[in-house]
């Protein structure tokens, strides 16, 4: 948690700049107006919580998502659903995820672990016999995010992380998590998020 607080302090100038860019976008485009943040229901350690994100979806797409009970990932690949700030700043560098540092401070997430999935996806996964999302805290980042899948199903990467976290000793796990955090910084720096 103290690392999350330090990261929030370190990124505070960037957060302010993003808020200003989002405000300018909303002032210029009626379709892009709305809140700065939104919450999506997700599961961590078997419990639901509200995953915080900077809003990347236009108001109409966000309302449609809520009506259909979906989640943003289904709407984000269509650039017409995204605000200017979402399309040009937030999604390419995963900056929409920065508010999740607050989820880490609240204890909803850890810094590293399997990404939190929506409740319906977790229910399907549990029905298929994979219940690790109900046993471990979800993470802000993890092996699935830094490898971009690398041809390996995300569930397999997440399962391998959960197994490693149960078998590695304290310092070995810390080194493993730090390696994933370092890889995350490289993925973000290369702008490997959604690009349009």
C-alpha positions in Angstrom: 0.0 0.0 0.0 2.8 2.4 0.7 4.2 1.8 -2.8 0.8 2.7 -4.2 0.8 5.9 -2.1 4.3 6.7 -3.4 3.2 6.1 -7.0 0.1 8.3 -6.6 2.4 11.1 -5.3 4.9 10.5 -8.1 2.2 10.6 -10.7 0.2 13.5 -9.3 1.5 16.0 -11.9 0.5 13.5 -14.7 -2.9 13.0 -13.1 -3.5 16.8 -13.0 -2.4 17.1 -16.6 -4.8 14.3 -17.6 -7.7 15.9 -15.7 -7.0 19.2 -17.5 -6.9 17.5 -20.9 -10.1 15.7 -20.2 -11.7 19.0 -19.0 -10.6 20.7 -22.3 -12.0 17.8 -24.3 -15.3 18.0 -22.5 -15.4 21.8 -23.0 -14.9 21.4 -26.8 -17.0 18.3 -27.5 -20.5 17.9 -26.3 -20.4 14.1 -26.9 -17.4 13.8 -24.7 -19.0 15.4 -21.6 -19.5 13.5 -18.4 -17.7 12.5 -15.2 -13.9 12.2 -15.0 -14.1 8.8 -13.3 -16.4 5.8 -13.4 -16.6 2.4 -11.6 -17.0 -1.0 -13.1 -18.0 -4.0 -11.0 -15.2 -6.5 -10.7 -14.1 -9.4 -8.5 -11.0 -9.6 -6.3 -10.5 -12.4 -3.8 -14.1 -13.5 -4.4 -15.6 -10.1 -3.4 -17.2 -7.5 -5.7 -15.8 -4.0 -5.7 -15.9 -0.9 -7.9 -12.8 -0.7 -10.2 -11.9 2.9 -10.7 -11.0 4.2 -14.2 -10.7 7.5 -16.0 -13.7 7.6 -18.3 -12.7 6.9 -21.9 -16.1 6.2 -23.3 -18.4 8.9 -24.6 -21.6 9.4 -22.6 -23.8 7.4 -25.1 -21.5 4.4 -25.1 -21.2 4.5 -21.3 -25.0 4.5 -21.0 -25.4 1.7 -23.5 -22.8 -0.3 -21.6 -24.6 0.1 -18.3 -28.0 -0.8 -19.9 -26.6 -4.0 -21.4 -24.7 -4.9 -18.3 -21.4 -5.0 -20.2 -18.0 -3.7 -19.5 -15.8 -1.1 -21.2 -13.4 -3.5 -22.9 -16.3 -4.5 -25.2 -16.8 -0.9 -26.3 -13.3 0.5 -26.4 -12.1 -1.2 -29.6 -14.5 1.0 -31.6 -12.8 4.5 -31.7 -16.3 6.1 -32.2 -17.2 5.1 -28.7 -14.2 6.9 -27.2 -13.7 10.5 -26.1 -10.8 12.4 -27.7 -8.8 12.1 -24.5 -9.6 8.4 -24.3 -8.5 7.8 -27.8 -5.4 10.0 -27.9 -4.1 10.0 -24.3 -5.7 7.4 -22.0 -6.0 4.2 -23.9 -2.6 4.1 -25.8 -0.6 4.3 -22.6 -3.1 2.7 -20.2 -3.4 6.0 -18.3 -7.1 5.3 -17.7 -5.9 2.7 -15.2 -4.1 5.1 -12.9 -7.1 5.7 -10.6 -6.8 2.0 -9.7 -3.9 3.0 -7.4 -6.8 4.2 -5.1 -8.2 0.7 -5.3 -4.8 -0.6 -4.2 -4.8 1.9 -1.2 -8.3 0.7 -0.3 -7.3 -2.9 -0.3 -9.5 -3.9 -3.3 -6.4 -4.7 -5.5 -2.8 -5.6 -5.1 -0.2 -4.1 -7.4 0.5 -7.4 -9.1 -1.9 -10.3 -9.6 -4.5 -11.6 -12.1 -6.5 -8.7 -13.5 -9.9 -8.3 -12.0 -12.7 -9.6 -14.1 -16.4 -8.7 -14.2 -18.6 -10.9 -12.0 -20.3 -12.7 -15.0 -16.9 -13.7 -16.4 -15.7 -14.9 -13.0 -18.9 -17.0 -12.6 -18.3 -18.7 -16.0 -14.7 -19.3 -15.1 -15.6 -20.9 -11.7 -18.3 -23.1 -13.5 -15.4 -24.3 -15.7 -13.4 -25.3 -12.5 -11.1 -22.3 -12.2 -11.7 -20.6 -9.0 -8.4 -18.8 -8.3 -10.1 -15.4 -8.8 -12.1 -16.1 -5.7 -9.0 -17.1 -3.7 -6.4 -14.4 -4.5 -6.4 -10.6 -4.7 -6.6 -9.2 -8.2 -3.8 -7.0 -9.4 -3.3 -3.7 -11.1 -1.0 -5.5 -13.5 0.2 -9.1 -14.0 1.9 -11.4 -16.4 -1.1 -11.4 -18.9 -0.8 -7.6 -19.2 3.0 -7.4 -19.7 3.2 -10.3 -22.2 0.2 -9.0 -24.1 -0.8 -12.7 -24.1 2.2 -13.8 -26.3 -0.1 -16.5 -27.8 -0.8 -17.9 -24.3 -4.3 -17.7 -23.0 -4.6 -15.1 -20.2 -6.2 -17.6 -17.9 -3.0 -19.8 -18.2 -0.8 -16.8 -17.4 -2.9 -15.8 -14.4 -3.0 -19.4 -13.2 0.8 -19.7 -13.4 1.2 -16.4 -11.4 -1.2 -17.7 -8.7 0.8 -21.0 -8.5 4.1 -19.1 -8.4 2.8 -16.8 -5.7 1.9 -19.8 -3.6 5.2 -21.5 -3.9 7.8 -18.7 -4.0 9.3 -17.6 -0.7 8.9 -14.0 0.4 11.8 -12.3 -1.3 11.6 -14.5 -4.4 7.9 -13.3 -4.8 8.9 -9.7 -4.2 11.6 -10.0 -6.9 9.0 -11.7 -9.3 6.5 -8.9 -8.6 9.1 -6.2 -9.1 10.1 -7.8 -12.5 6.4 -7.6 -13.6 6.1 -4.0 -12.4 9.3 -3.2 -14.4 7.9 -4.9 -17.5 4.6 -2.9 -17.0 6.5 0.3 -17.1 8.2 -0.7 -20.4 4.8 -1.7 -21.9 3.3 1.7 -20.9 6.4 3.6 -22.1 6.2 1.9 -25.5 2.5 2.9 -25.8 1.3 -0.7 -26.4 -2.3 0.0 -25.4 -5.2 0.5 -27.9 -4.1 2.7 -30.8 -6.4 4.2 -33.5 
